[in-house]
Amino acid sequence: MRGERFLLVPGLLFMALFFAYPLASILERSLATPGGLSLERYLRALAAPSYLEAWRNSLVFAGLSTLAAAAGGLFLAYWTAMLPLRPKRFLLSLYAIPASLSGLVVAFGFIVLLGRNGVVNQLLGAWGLPRFDLYSWVGLFVVFPLYNIPLFALALMPLMESVGRSLMEAARASGATPLRAWTGVLLPALMPGILAGSSIVFAGMMGAFGTALALTGFAKNLLSLQIYSLVAESTFDLPLASTLAVLLMASTGVGLYLLALWERRFRH
Amino acid sequence: MVELKGVHKRFGPVRAVEGLDLRLREGEFFTLLGPSGCGKTTTLRLVAGFEAPDRGEVLIGGEVVNPLPPERRPIGMVFQHYALFPNMTVFGNVAFPLRLRRLPEGEVRRRVGELLEMVHLVGLEGRYPKELSGGQQQRVALARALAREPKVLLLDEPLSALDARIREELRGELKRLQGETGLTTLYVTHDQEEALALSDRIAVMREGRLEQLGTPKEVYEEPATAFVAGFVGSGVLVPGEAREGLFHRGRAWPVRVRGEGRGYLLLRPERLRLDQGGFLEGRVVLATYLGSLVRLEVEAEGLFLKVDLPPEGVPAPGERVRLALPPEAPFVPEGG
């Protein structure tokens, strides 16, 4: 039995090297000043209106996008779970694609579809309808949820497959309309999976910047973009970037913790 | 009470149900029996409203229910894997159909109490499904199905996920409950023993069609086709011919049969005996101890016959024995 502990060593080493060490060094950088460790940069970041705004934008944007992705992903998962085995397997392999693509590729995909000269806008223009502006908050708010819907559906799939059809049918055989079956039975029963999926999507969107960068450059004030600009642009300031990164991680962590607390209430 | 008229249903290229006509009598325990893929579950789901027939009519209580969704049909349903609502207690599960009908809370309490008493679950109201055994979960599911006061109770292999002892216990309960409530019941199973023990009538299905319809005794003792003979009970089909009231296989066998022409004699293991003066001579190939009896496999005239014997003084494999045939036995005509 004691020998089994050594099996943990490679995993722990890996985590130490690629997770704990970078995290500690970011934290250290954010606190280090010529006069020793201090919270000075945190105070400065929290006092700066533009960083506060970025923080708030990121939270609101990631939160709303998660809600939208959850709503879409819920129905996608339900619909997929009802399909026969073969098309279902095929679709599930497709759902893994958006999440595994680089944010830039996703952005270019949406530019082709929804950009100024994209397919959708050419159609809208031809019909004399107002054009869709991909390079705006609304644009981001369409793109982020859309490409996270399949990811959310994937996260919810195991639970949906095990209870989706049977609970729906049991509720309807008990006299519930489809709407009552959804609200009274299916949603509460799926809640652990919904919250788990939301955690994955929320964490991803808090940190996502590739897609936003490709679509709107630095025009939209998001915390992830602020960090990126402090690391890669002329405003280069690694300690401040570290500070913002810690703030980003902390707020994501708090969000995930709240979701986990909420999830526990549904574990009967 | 429940009636299917010329019902067809296909799923893509698969013909699940083909021209099925059935009529359940009021208060009857009616079983659809057959191997997986025979269309029995599809038939049940057509009655429930989870599938729509391609052709034909489904009637409940004399009313055509084809256009009605499940929630508007007078049904109660029990599923193979219970399908209890995990976020609700036992009380909440049974109360669910009652609350949907907007009964006053006092009435809901009273009804749930009655139902839980019926299924012997009083005291477990506050438990969640996870905290119950499989048998208890299925009792909750049964109470929930009865709560709607349905005209017909639909049971989809409700015992098949339970282990043997609980299955038998719940089988008895089911029979008792059905008798007490007098509820018309449509039961789906692949387990012939269950079907024989529970049913007033059994419909044996095969490849979407009705193979035989009859009482358990009829289905067991007078199988209409070789398929039914093979599926219900155990036994060996001996190919031969019925002529002048006797079975012939080369020569006349001392077994009375009904019918005429080529076909199969069904020899059930419990109808064969070892007898010094028996008609067939054979050799014991295998003896399987089954607790209350021993099943012998005997090779005789190129046939492998099964014989059930009390477990005392059973001949060993290799011994020569003589088998006495029953004076009469089921005969299944060829092509049936």
Interface residues (C-beta under 8 A of the other chain):
Chain A: V163 S166 L167 E169 A170 A171 R172 A173 S174 G175 A176 T177 R180 G184 V185 P188 A189 M191 F266 H268
Chain B: A48 G49 F50 P69 P70 E71 I75 G76 M77 F79 H81 A83 L84 F85 P86 N87 F96 P97 L100 R101 Y128 P129 K130 A141 R144 A145 A147 R148 L154
